[in-house]
């Protein structure tokens, strides 16, 4: 749950939060609102997952994913957003701070054009998740007097857009980052980006806004009275290659464990495992998080030592995938930082398998995508 009232979680469920905007959303290695906000949530024992195609900065253990694109205007963000949203789970919550680059440069963007593009952003987010909660900022001021006046006009338009697009199912909530933002103490020397104090103020205002909204999230109902068929999804022969999405039948807690109650990728199978499609790669199991696992039933043709290859991607360093066999034996295979979720590499380990039918569990230690697993003897 975020705050006392905001989201009521199912057991093991996670809230996906998308920080969206320009360089003020990105921050830098030393400061930014994202790490402060994340620390507040973790300190309050909130189960949150920051999502986005970029990954930057923060303390040890920080979840650094975001969509803070330096230099972007409102139109550039609206144009690029549909492509970015394909590569991670649909956000439940969006923190949108955009418009600074339109209003502080020599050539500024007309407010009417910005209004239209803000509507496009909201519409695109709702296509990905019809129940998304969007928190849109009245953006921080600038030191320059002319830019300050333009930002004040834009911020009035933000409230008009929020009122127009707000619905009960997908609320649009205005977060005032402008009022009380000190143009000396809360802005850095460039007169545009927040100082450390300004970023702390931003984090506090995001969190206060999130906590003030009553809960309306409802879990997807799980049918009762219908038995879930258990067993292999398809015949998996070893030596050979198995596709990650061919994990066993049997449902949550039996064939897999996933920390979200539905298929966030929306591809192929209709259970809780997140399956998505990556251009140039095909269908993969995506958005794998610590604590999750998949089970596969293998028809092993020969007893022996096997070389195991895994086709994986991860934008994080220091993660791994563990293969567990009945009886307690296992192998842990390190996964390198590939730079993004859609850039794959092959990693290798060794494991001993006995002839006959065996079940193997695949356990990720971090955020990864998995395409396939190949077993070869010798």
C-alpha positions as CSV (number, residue, x, y, z in Angstrom):
1,X,0.0,0.0,0.0
2,X,1.3,3.5,-0.8
3,X,0.2,5.8,2.0
4,X,-2.6,5.2,4.4
5,X,-5.3,5.2,1.7
6,X,-3.9,5.0,-1.8
7,X,-3.5,1.4,-3.0
8,X,-4.6,-1.8,-1.4
9,X,-2.3,-4.6,-2.5
10,X,-3.0,-8.3,-3.0
11,X,-0.6,-10.5,-1.2
12,X,2.7,-10.3,-3.2
13,X,1.3,-7.6,-5.6
14,X,3.5,-4.6,-6.6
15,X,2.7,-1.1,-7.7
16,X,4.5,0.0,-10.9
17,X,5.4,3.6,-10.8
18,X,6.6,5.5,-13.9
19,X,8.6,8.7,-13.4
20,X,8.1,10.6,-16.7
21,X,9.5,13.8,-18.0
22,X,12.8,15.5,-18.9
23,X,16.1,16.0,-17.1
24,X,14.4,17.2,-13.9
25,X,12.9,13.7,-13.8
26,X,16.2,12.1,-14.6
27,X,18.2,14.0,-12.0
28,X,21.9,13.3,-11.9
29,X,24.3,11.0,-10.0
30,X,24.3,13.2,-6.9
31,X,20.7,14.3,-6.6
32,X,17.2,14.0,-7.9
33,X,13.7,13.4,-6.6
34,X,13.4,9.8,-7.6
35,X,15.8,8.3,-5.1
36,X,14.4,10.5,-2.3
37,X,10.8,9.4,-3.1
38,X,11.9,5.8,-3.4
39,X,13.6,5.9,0.0
40,X,10.4,7.3,1.6
41,X,8.4,4.5,0.1
42,X,10.8,1.8,1.2
43,X,11.1,3.2,4.7
44,X,7.3,2.9,4.9
45,X,7.4,-0.7,3.7
46,X,5.7,0.0,0.4
47,X,6.0,-2.6,-2.4
48,X,6.8,-0.5,-5.4
49,X,8.6,-1.1,-8.7
50,X,10.0,1.9,-10.6
51,X,9.6,1.3,-14.4
52,X,11.0,2.9,-17.5
53,X,13.4,2.4,-20.4
54,X,16.3,4.4,-18.7
55,X,18.3,3.6,-15.6
56,X,20.3,6.1,-13.7
57,X,21.7,7.0,-10.3
58,X,20.8,6.6,-6.7
59,X,22.0,4.8,-3.5
60,X,22.7,1.1,-3.1
61,X,19.6,-0.9,-3.7
62,X,17.8,1.9,-5.4
63,X,15.3,1.0,-8.2
64,X,16.6,3.4,-10.8
65,X,14.3,2.9,-13.8
66,X,12.6,6.0,-15.3
67,X,11.6,7.9,-18.4
68,X,13.4,11.2,-17.7
69,X,14.8,12.3,-21.1
70,X,17.1,15.3,-21.0
71,X,16.1,18.1,-23.3
72,X,12.7,16.7,-24.3
73,X,9.8,18.9,-25.0
74,X,6.2,18.0,-24.4
75,X,5.7,17.0,-28.1
76,X,8.9,14.9,-28.2
77,X,7.7,13.0,-25.1
78,X,4.2,12.5,-26.6
79,X,5.8,11.2,-29.8
80,X,8.2,8.7,-28.2
81,X,6.0,7.5,-25.3
82,X,4.1,4.7,-27.2
83,X,7.4,3.0,-28.1
84,X,8.8,3.2,-24.6
85,X,5.7,1.7,-22.9
86,X,6.1,-1.6,-24.8
87,X,9.2,-2.6,-22.8
88,X,8.0,-2.8,-19.2
89,X,4.8,-3.5,-17.2
90,X,2.0,-1.1,-17.6
91,X,2.4,1.6,-15.0
92,X,-0.2,1.9,-12.2
93,X,1.0,5.3,-11.3
94,X,2.7,8.0,-13.4
95,X,4.5,11.0,-12.1
96,X,4.6,13.5,-15.0
97,X,6.7,16.7,-14.9
98,X,7.3,18.1,-18.4
99,X,7.3,21.5,-20.1
100,X,10.5,23.2,-18.8
101,X,12.3,22.9,-22.2
102,X,9.4,24.3,-24.0
103,X,9.3,27.5,-21.9
104,X,12.9,28.3,-20.9
105,X,14.6,28.3,-24.3
106,X,15.0,31.2,-26.7
107,X,12.4,29.7,-29.0
108,X,9.4,28.7,-26.9
109,X,6.4,26.5,-27.6
110,X,2.9,28.0,-27.8
111,X,0.7,27.0,-24.8
112,X,-2.0,25.9,-27.2
113,X,0.3,23.3,-28.7
114,X,1.5,22.1,-25.3
115,X,-2.1,21.7,-24.2
116,X,-2.8,19.4,-27.2
117,X,0.4,17.3,-26.6
118,X,-0.4,16.9,-22.9
119,X,-3.7,15.4,-23.9
120,X,-1.9,13.0,-26.2
121,X,0.4,11.8,-23.3
122,X,-2.6,11.1,-21.1
123,X,-4.4,9.2,-23.9
124,X,-1.3,7.1,-24.6
125,X,-0.9,6.2,-21.0
126,X,-4.5,5.1,-20.8
127,X,-4.2,2.9,-23.8
128,X,-1.5,0.9,-22.0
129,X,-3.5,0.8,-18.7
130,X,-7.1,2.1,-18.7
131,X,-7.0,2.5,-14.9
132,X,-3.7,4.3,-14.7
133,X,-3.4,7.1,-12.1
134,X,-1.6,10.2,-13.5
135,X,-0.1,12.8,-11.2
136,X,0.8,15.8,-13.4
137,X,3.0,18.5,-12.0
138,X,2.5,22.2,-12.3
139,X,6.2,22.5,-13.0
140,X,8.9,24.2,-10.9
141,X,9.6,27.9,-11.7
142,X,12.7,29.3,-13.4
143,X,14.9,32.2,-12.2
144,X,14.5,34.1,-15.4
145,X,11.6,36.5,-15.1
146,X,10.1,36.0,-18.6
147,X,10.4,32.2,-18.3
148,X,8.8,32.4,-14.8
149,X,5.7,34.2,-16.4
150,X,5.4,31.6,-19.1
151,X,5.6,28.8,-16.6
152,X,2.9,30.4,-14.5
153,X,0.6,30.5,-17.6
154,X,1.4,26.9,-18.5
155,X,0.7,25.8,-15.0
156,X,-2.8,27.3,-15.2
157,X,-3.3,25.3,-18.4
158,X,-2.2,22.1,-16.6
159,X,-5.1,22.4,-14.2
160,X,-7.5,22.9,-17.2
161,X,-6.1,19.7,-18.9
162,X,-6.4,17.7,-15.7
163,X,-10.0,18.7,-15.2
164,X,-10.8,17.8,-18.8
165,X,-9.3,14.4,-18.7
166,X,-10.0,13.4,-15.1
167,X,-12.3,10.3,-14.8
168,X,-13.2,8.1,-11.8
169,X,-11.5,5.1,-13.3
170,X,-8.3,6.9,-14.4
171,X,-7.9,10.0,-12.2
172,X,-5.6,12.9,-13.2
173,X,-4.4,14.7,-10.1
174,X,-2.5,18.0,-10.2
175,X,0.6,18.3,-8.0
176,X,1.7,21.9,-7.4
177,X,5.5,22.1,-7.7
178,X,5.4,25.9,-8.4
179,X,3.8,27.6,-5.3
180,X,6.3,28.1,-2.5
181,X,9.3,26.9,-4.6
182,X,12.0,29.3,-3.7
183,X,13.8,30.6,-6.9
184,X,17.0,31.1,-4.9
185,X,17.3,28.2,-2.4
186,X,15.3,25.6,-4.4
187,X,16.9,26.1,-7.9
188,X,20.5,25.3,-8.9
189,X,22.9,27.8,-10.4
190,X,21.6,27.3,-13.9
191,X,18.2,28.8,-12.9
192,X,16.2,25.8,-14.3
193,X,17.0,22.6,-12.5
194,X,16.2,22.1,-8.8
195,X,18.9,22.2,-6.2
196,X,19.3,19.4,-3.6
197,X,16.7,21.2,-1.5
198,X,14.4,21.6,-4.5
199,X,14.5,17.9,-5.3
200,X,13.7,17.1,-1.7
201,X,10.7,19.4,-1.9
202,X,9.6,17.7,-5.1
203,X,9.8,14.3,-3.6
204,X,7.8,15.4,-0.6
205,X,5.0,16.9,-2.8
206,X,4.8,13.8,-5.0
207,X,4.5,11.6,-1.9
208,X,1.9,13.8,-0.2
209,X,-0.2,13.8,-3.4
210,X,0.0,10.1,-3.8
211,X,-1.0,9.5,-0.2
212,X,-4.0,11.8,-0.3
213,X,-5.9,9.9,-3.0
214,X,-8.5,7.3,-1.8
215,X,-8.0,3.7,-3.0
216,X,-9.9,2.6,-6.1
217,X,-7.6,-0.2,-7.3
218,X,-9.4,-3.5,-7.6
219,X,-7.7,-6.9,-8.1
220,X,-8.6,-9.0,-11.2
221,X,-11.0,-11.6,-9.9
222,X,-9.8,-15.2,-9.9
223,X,-12.4,-17.7,-11.0
224,X,-13.2,-20.3,-8.3
225,X,-14.5,-23.8,-8.7
226,X,-12.5,-24.5,-11.9
227,X,-9.5,-26.8,-11.4
228,X,-6.2,-25.7,-12.9
229,X,-4.7,-28.4,-15.1
230,X,-1.2,-29.3,-13.9
231,X,1.7,-30.7,-15.9
232,X,4.0,-29.9,-18.8
233,X,2.9,-27.1,-21.1
234,X,4.6,-29.0,-24.0
235,X,7.0,-31.9,-24.4
236,X,10.5,-30.5,-23.5
237,X,13.3,-32.8,-24.5
238,X,16.9,-32.5,-23.2
239,X,19.4,-32.2,-24.8
240,X,17.6,-29.4,-26.6
241,X,16.4,-25.8,-26.3
242,X,13.3,-24.8,-24.3
243,X,11.5,-21.5,-24.7
244,X,11.1,-19.5,-21.5
245,X,7.3,-19.1,-22.1
246,X,6.8,-22.9,-22.1
247,X,6.9,-23.2,-18.3
248,X,4.5,-25.8,-16.8
249,X,0.8,-25.6,-16.3
250,X,-0.5,-25.5,-12.8
251,X,-0.9,-21.9,-11.9
252,X,0.5,-19.6,-9.2
253,X,2.5,-21.3,-6.5
254,X,2.6,-24.6,-8.4
255,X,4.0,-23.9,-11.9
256,X,5.3,-20.4,-11.2
257,X,5.4,-17.6,-8.7
258,X,4.9,-14.0,-10.0
259,X,4.6,-10.9,-8.0
260,X,1.8,-9.3,-10.1
261,X,-1.6,-11.1,-10.5
262,X,-1.8,-10.8,-14.3
263,X,0.3,-11.2,-17.4
264,X,1.7,-7.6,-17.6
265,X,3.1,-8.2,-21.1
266,X,-0.2,-9.4,-22.5
267,X,1.3,-12.0,-24.8
268,X,0.6,-15.7,-25.4
269,X,-0.7,-17.1,-22.1
270,X,-3.4,-15.8,-19.7
271,X,-2.0,-16.5,-16.3
272,X,0.2,-14.4,-14.0
273,X,3.5,-14.8,-15.7
274,X,4.6,-11.6,-17.6
275,X,5.2,-12.6,-21.3
276,X,6.0,-9.9,-23.8
277,X,7.3,-9.5,-27.4
278,X,10.7,-7.9,-28.1
279,X,11.3,-6.6,-31.7
280,X,13.9,-8.8,-33.4
281,X,13.8,-11.4,-30.6
282,X,10.2,-12.6,-30.4
283,X,8.3,-13.8,-27.3
284,X,10.1,-13.7,-24.0
285,X,9.3,-13.9,-20.3
286,X,9.8,-10.3,-19.2
287,X,9.8,-8.1,-16.1
288,X,11.3,-10.9,-14.0
289,X,11.8,-9.7,-10.4
290,X,13.5,-11.1,-7.2
291,X,11.4,-13.8,-5.5
292,X,9.7,-15.0,-8.7
293,X,10.3,-18.4,-10.3
294,X,9.2,-20.7,-13.1
295,X,9.0,-24.5,-13.2
296,X,9.7,-26.7,-16.3
297,X,9.2,-30.5,-16.7
298,X,12.1,-31.9,-18.7
299,X,12.4,-35.3,-20.5
300,X,16.1,-35.9,-20.0
301,X,17.4,-38.5,-22.5
302,X,20.8,-39.2,-21.0
303,X,22.5,-38.9,-17.5
304,X,25.5,-36.6,-17.5
305,X,27.0,-33.2,-17.1
306,X,25.2,-30.6,-19.2
307,X,26.3,-27.2,-20.5
308,X,23.4,-24.7,-20.0
309,X,23.0,-21.6,-22.1
310,X,20.5,-18.9,-21.2
311,X,19.5,-16.0,-23.5
312,X,18.9,-13.1,-21.2
313,X,18.8,-9.3,-20.9
314,X,19.0,-6.9,-18.0
315,X,19.8,-3.2,-17.5
316,X,21.2,-3.9,-14.1
317,X,24.6,-5.2,-12.8
318,X,25.1,-7.9,-10.3
319,X,22.1,-10.1,-11.0
320,X,21.9,-13.9,-11.7
321,X,19.6,-16.8,-12.5
322,X,19.6,-19.9,-10.4
323,X,18.5,-23.3,-11.7
324,X,17.2,-25.6,-8.9
325,X,16.8,-29.4,-9.1
326,X,14.9,-31.7,-6.8
327,X,17.0,-32.8,-3.9
328,X,18.6,-29.4,-3.4
329,X,21.3,-29.2,-6.1
330,X,21.5,-26.0,-8.1
331,X,23.7,-23.8,-10.2
332,X,23.8,-20.0,-10.2
333,X,24.7,-18.2,-13.4
334,X,25.7,-14.5,-13.4
335,X,23.8,-12.2,-15.7
336,X,25.7,-9.1,-16.9
337,X,24.3,-5.7,-17.5
338,X,23.3,-5.7,-21.2
339,X,22.3,-2.1,-21.2
340,X,18.6,-2.5,-21.7
341,X,15.7,-5.0,-21.5
342,X,15.7,-5.5,-25.2
343,X,19.4,-6.1,-25.7
344,X,20.1,-9.8,-25.1
345,X,23.2,-11.9,-24.5
346,X,24.0,-15.5,-23.8
347,X,25.3,-16.7,-20.4
348,X,26.6,-20.2,-19.6
349,X,26.7,-22.7,-16.6
350,X,27.0,-26.4,-16.0
351,X,24.6,-28.8,-14.2
352,X,24.3,-32.6,-13.8
353,X,21.0,-34.1,-14.9
354,X,19.7,-37.7,-14.5
355,X,17.9,-39.5,-17.3
356,X,14.1,-39.5,-17.0
357,X,11.5,-36.9,-16.1
358,X,12.7,-34.1,-13.9
359,X,11.4,-30.8,-12.8
360,X,13.7,-27.7,-12.8
361,X,13.0,-24.3,-11.3
362,X,14.4,-21.1,-12.8
363,X,14.8,-18.4,-10.1
364,X,16.0,-14.8,-11.1
365,X,17.8,-12.6,-8.6
366,X,16.9,-9.3,-10.3
367,X,15.1,-7.5,-13.1
368,X,15.6,-9.6,-16.3
369,X,14.1,-10.9,-19.5
370,X,14.5,-14.6,-20.4
371,X,14.2,-15.8,-24.0
372,X,15.3,-19.5,-23.9
373,X,17.4,-22.1,-22.1
374,X,19.5,-24.6,-24.0
375,X,20.9,-27.9,-22.6
376,X,23.8,-29.8,-24.3
377,X,25.6,-32.8,-22.9
378,X,29.4,-32.8,-22.4
